[in-house]
Amino acid sequence: MSLRCGITTGACAAAAAKAAVMVLSGGDAPEAVELRFPSGQAASVPIVEVVREPARSAVTATVRKDAGDDPDVTDGLEVRASVSWQDTADVSFAAGEGVGTVTKPGLQVPPGEPAINPVPRRMIAAAVREVTARGVRVTVSIPGGREIAARTFNPRLGIEGGLSILGTTGIVRPYCIRALHDALKCALDVAAACRVTSPVLVPGNIGARAASRHFSLAEEQVIEVGNEWGFFVDMLSRYGFRAVMLLGHPGKLAKLAAGQWDTHSSRSDQATQYLAQLALGVLGHPGPDRTTTEGVFAAMTNPEKSTLADELAKRVRLAVEERLAHRLPVAVLLVDMTGECLGRDGEFSPWQ
């Protein structure tokens, strides 16, 4: 049975903002809007309601979050976007009820800003620009978000007051362990059938984009593993590959060095814990006190960053090679959120 996909909170906010700006611009309240995802794919998103607020010259539209068949904590919540004109020509953002504010460095959004991640910001701005070129202020809110956020990682990350507006693709893909394992095996089968000898394994979009940036690779050569590293590494031994590369952000891959082969945030420790232990041994101190690995590396001097990242890449390589019983060589390339190289270890000639 196939599972139904849903849309992210970021996509909900973008659709709500588009509907609200349509009415703010003098149009009728739509029952649905067409939303374009970063991939170029488009979908019709239903609008629950649109409310004009003459007292503050604003319009608020609501979209109900539909996570499809994924057990998402935000499924069914209302995501609202309240829009108003502003003097500047850009699209600006504010956190309303139930949306958090970033208070610590190291996240994708700087302290003091609403916890609306970069891709959702771009989606919201693009949706607004389909309607108007004028400056618009967008306030995103999620009623009940403050209470739900208390059950997430947000308080530990220094995001206060509510949930984060997330999503890198706009689409929620449902999590089913059996279906996911079948899909991963299919990816290996396709790679082998296409005569790939040296696959590149990435956790997700950040690694996939960096792989294309740093190497010239066949489409079948790059395989997105997600969080199922134990299953996938064990499967590798059944194929006749000559070498394998792991490429991605240390926030995921550091967990392999720590012996955590399911890297989902709800089923593994934060990578910063392992990184602090490693830094203490390598640098003589636990590194900057930050809530994310991105923040830890960003706060370091370049020499310390390079030393720690190279050592981390080495530890990841050794952990994977040991799990593979040294049946094939492994290379590891760690990148930051922008895809810039942080550290590397192993022999990269198969990909050059």
C-alpha positions in Angstrom: 0.0 0.0 0.0 1.4 3.4 -1.0 1.5 6.1 1.7 0.1 9.6 1.1 2.5 12.6 1.2 1.7 15.8 2.9 3.0 19.4 3.0 5.4 21.0 5.5 4.5 23.9 7.8 6.6 26.1 5.5 4.4 25.2 2.5 1.3 25.8 4.6 2.6 29.3 5.6 3.5 30.1 1.9 0.0 29.1 0.7 -1.7 31.1 3.5 0.5 34.1 2.7 -0.4 33.9 -1.0 -4.2 33.7 -0.2 -4.0 36.6 2.3 -2.0 38.9 -0.2 -4.6 38.1 -2.9 -7.3 39.6 -0.7 -5.1 42.4 0.6 -4.5 43.4 -3.1 -8.3 43.7 -3.6 -9.1 40.2 -4.9 -11.7 37.7 -3.7 -10.9 35.1 -1.0 -9.8 31.9 -2.7 -10.9 28.5 -1.7 -7.5 27.1 -2.7 -4.2 28.5 -4.1 -1.6 26.9 -6.4 1.7 26.6 -4.6 5.0 25.9 -6.3 7.6 23.8 -4.4 11.4 24.3 -4.7 11.5 21.3 -7.1 9.2 23.1 -9.5 6.3 20.8 -8.7 3.0 22.6 -8.0 0.0 21.6 -5.9 -3.4 23.1 -5.0 -3.6 23.9 -1.3 -7.0 24.4 0.3 -7.6 27.6 2.3 -9.7 27.2 5.4 -10.6 30.8 5.7 -9.6 34.4 4.9 -10.3 37.2 7.4 -10.0 40.9 6.7 -8.9 43.0 9.6 -9.6 46.6 8.7 -8.5 48.0 12.1 -4.9 47.1 11.4 -5.1 47.1 7.6 -4.3 43.4 7.5 -5.6 40.1 6.1 -5.2 36.7 7.7 -5.5 33.4 5.9 -5.5 29.9 7.4 -4.3 26.6 6.0 -4.7 23.3 7.9 -1.5 21.2 8.1 -1.9 17.9 6.3 1.1 15.6 7.0 -0.3 12.8 4.8 0.3 9.4 6.4 3.3 10.7 8.3 2.9 10.7 12.2 3.9 14.4 12.3 3.3 16.2 15.6 1.9 19.2 13.6 -0.6 17.3 11.6 -4.0 19.0 11.7 -2.8 22.2 13.2 -3.9 25.6 11.7 -1.0 27.6 10.1 -2.0 31.2 9.7 -0.3 34.0 7.8 -1.3 37.6 8.5 -0.1 40.1 5.9 0.0 43.9 5.7 1.7 46.5 3.5 5.1 47.9 4.5 7.1 50.9 3.3 10.1 48.9 2.3 10.0 46.9 -0.9 11.0 43.5 0.6 9.0 40.7 2.2 9.7 40.6 6.0 8.8 38.1 8.6 7.4 38.0 12.2 6.5 35.3 14.7 2.9 35.3 15.8 1.2 33.1 18.3 2.7 29.6 18.6 5.8 30.3 16.3 9.1 30.4 18.1 11.9 33.0 18.2 15.5 32.0 17.9 17.6 33.0 20.9 20.9 31.2 20.4 23.5 31.2 17.7 24.2 28.2 15.4 20.9 27.7 13.8 20.1 28.5 10.1 18.3 31.7 11.4 20.2 34.2 13.6 19.1 35.1 17.2 16.2 37.5 17.4 14.6 36.3 14.2 11.4 34.3 14.0 12.0 30.6 13.7 11.1 30.4 10.0 13.8 28.5 8.2 15.5 29.7 4.9 13.6 27.5 2.5 10.2 28.4 3.9 11.1 32.0 3.8 12.0 31.7 0.1 8.7 29.8 -0.5 6.7 32.5 1.3 8.4 35.3 -0.5 8.0 33.6 -3.9 4.3 33.0 -3.2 3.8 36.7 -2.3 5.7 37.8 -5.4 3.3 35.9 -7.6 0.6 38.4 -6.4 2.4 41.7 -5.8 5.7 43.5 -6.1 4.9 45.7 -3.1 6.6 45.3 0.3 4.7 42.9 2.6 5.1 42.0 6.2 4.1 38.4 6.9 3.3 37.2 10.4 3.1 33.4 10.8 1.2 31.9 13.7 0.2 28.4 14.8 -2.5 28.3 17.5 -1.4 25.8 20.1 2.1 25.8 18.8 3.7 26.9 22.1 2.3 23.8 24.0 3.3 21.4 21.2 6.8 22.9 21.0 7.5 21.9 24.6 7.5 18.3 23.4 10.0 18.9 20.6 13.8 19.7 20.5 13.0 23.5 20.2 13.6 24.3 23.9 17.0 22.6 23.8 17.9 24.5 20.7 17.1 27.9 22.2 13.9 28.4 20.1 11.4 30.0 22.5 7.7 30.6 22.3 6.6 28.0 19.8 7.3 25.8 16.8 9.6 26.3 13.9 8.4 26.7 10.4 10.3 24.0 8.6 10.8 22.1 5.3 13.5 21.9 2.7 11.2 20.6 -0.1 7.7 21.7 1.0 6.6 18.0 0.9 6.3 15.7 3.9 7.2 12.1 2.9 5.6 9.6 5.2 7.8 7.4 7.3 7.2 3.7 7.0 10.2 1.5 8.0 9.4 -1.4 5.7 8.6 0.8 2.7 11.7 2.9 3.4 14.0 -0.2 3.5 12.4 -1.5 0.3 13.1 1.9 -1.4 16.7 1.9 -0.2 17.3 -1.6 -1.5 15.8 -0.5 -4.8 18.2 2.4 -4.9 21.1 0.0 -4.5 19.7 -2.4 -7.1 19.4 0.5 -9.6 22.9 1.7 -8.9 24.3 -1.8 -9.4 22.3 -2.3 -12.6 23.6 1.0 -13.9 27.2 -0.3 -13.3 27.9 2.2 -10.5 31.1 1.0 -8.7 31.5 3.8 -6.2 28.2 5.1 -4.7 27.9 8.3 -2.7 25.6 8.1 0.3 24.0 11.3 1.6 21.6 11.9 4.5 19.4 14.3 2.6 19.2 17.4 0.5 22.2 19.2 1.9 24.5 16.3 1.1 22.9 15.7 -2.3 23.4 19.3 -3.4 27.0 19.3 -2.1 27.7 16.0 -4.0 26.7 17.6 -7.3 28.7 20.7 -6.4 32.0 19.0 -5.5 31.9 16.0 -7.9 30.8 15.0 -11.4 28.4 12.1 -10.6 25.8 10.0 -12.3 22.3 10.4 -11.0 22.1 6.8 -9.9 25.4 7.2 -8.0 24.0 9.5 -5.3 21.7 7.6 -2.8 19.8 9.4 -0.1 19.9 7.2 3.0 17.9 9.4 5.4 18.3 8.0 8.9 18.6 4.3 8.1 22.4 4.0 8.2 22.6 0.7 10.0 20.3 -1.1 7.5 22.0 0.6 4.5 25.6 -0.1 5.5 24.7 -3.7 6.2 23.1 -4.0 2.7 26.2 -2.6 1.0 28.2 -5.8 1.5 25.8 -7.7 -0.8 26.8 -5.6 -3.8 30.1 -5.6 -5.7 30.9 -2.0 -5.1 34.6 -1.0 -5.1 34.4 2.0 -2.8 31.8 4.1 -1.0 31.7 7.8 0.0 29.6 9.3 2.8 28.9 13.0 2.2 26.8 15.2 4.4 26.4 17.5 7.4 28.1 16.5 10.7 24.9 16.9 12.5 23.9 13.5 11.0 27.1 11.8 10.2 28.8 12.4 13.6 26.2 10.1 15.1 27.7 7.1 13.2 31.1 7.7 14.8 29.2 7.6 18.2 27.7 4.2 17.3 24.2 5.5 16.6 23.1 4.0 13.2 19.5 5.3 13.3 20.1 9.1 13.2 16.5 10.3 13.6 16.4 13.0 16.2 13.8 11.2 18.2 15.9 8.0 18.4 19.4 9.3 18.8 21.4 11.8 20.9 22.4 15.2 19.6 25.6 15.1 17.7 26.9 18.0 19.8 27.4 15.7 22.7 29.9 13.5 20.8 31.5 16.5 19.2 32.3 18.1 22.5 33.9 14.8 23.7 35.9 14.6 20.5 37.0 18.3 20.7 38.2 17.8 24.2 40.5 15.0 23.1 41.7 16.6 19.8 41.8 20.3 20.7 42.2 20.2 24.5 38.8 21.8 25.2 35.2 20.9 24.4 34.7 23.6 21.8 32.2 26.4 21.7 29.0 26.0 23.7 26.4 25.9 21.0 23.2 23.9 20.5 24.0 22.6 17.0 27.0 21.2 15.2 26.7 24.0 12.6 27.0 26.5 15.5 30.0 24.7 17.0 32.0 24.8 13.8 30.9 28.3 12.9 32.2 29.7 16.2 35.7 28.0 15.7 38.8 29.5 14.2 39.6 28.0 10.8 42.6 25.9 12.1 40.5 24.4 14.9 37.5 23.8 12.6 39.7 22.0 10.0 41.4 19.9 12.7 38.2 18.8 14.4 36.3 18.2 11.2 39.1 16.1 9.7 39.3 14.0 12.8 35.5 13.6 12.9 35.5 12.5 9.2 38.2 9.9 10.2 36.1 8.6 13.1 33.0 8.3 10.8 35.1 6.4 8.2 36.5 4.0 10.7 33.1 3.3 12.2 31.6 2.5 8.8 34.6 0.4 7.7 34.4 -1.6 10.9 30.7 -2.2 10.3 31.5 -3.3 6.8 34.1 -5.7 8.2 36.6 -3.8 6.0 35.1 -5.3 2.8 35.5 -2.0 0.8 37.2 1.3 1.3 35.3 4.3 2.7 35.8 8.0 2.2 34.0 10.7 4.2 33.4 14.4 3.2 31.7 16.6 5.8 30.0 19.9 4.7 28.2 22.8 6.4 24.7 23.9 5.6 25.9 25.9 2.6 27.7 22.8 1.1 31.2 24.1 1.9 33.7 21.5 2.9 34.4 21.2 6.6 36.6 18.1 6.7 37.5 14.9 4.8 39.2 11.6 5.3 39.9 8.6 3.0 40.8 8.1 -0.6 38.8 10.1 -3.0 40.3 9.0 -6.3 37.3 6.9 -7.3 35.2 10.1 -7.6 37.8 12.3 -9.3 
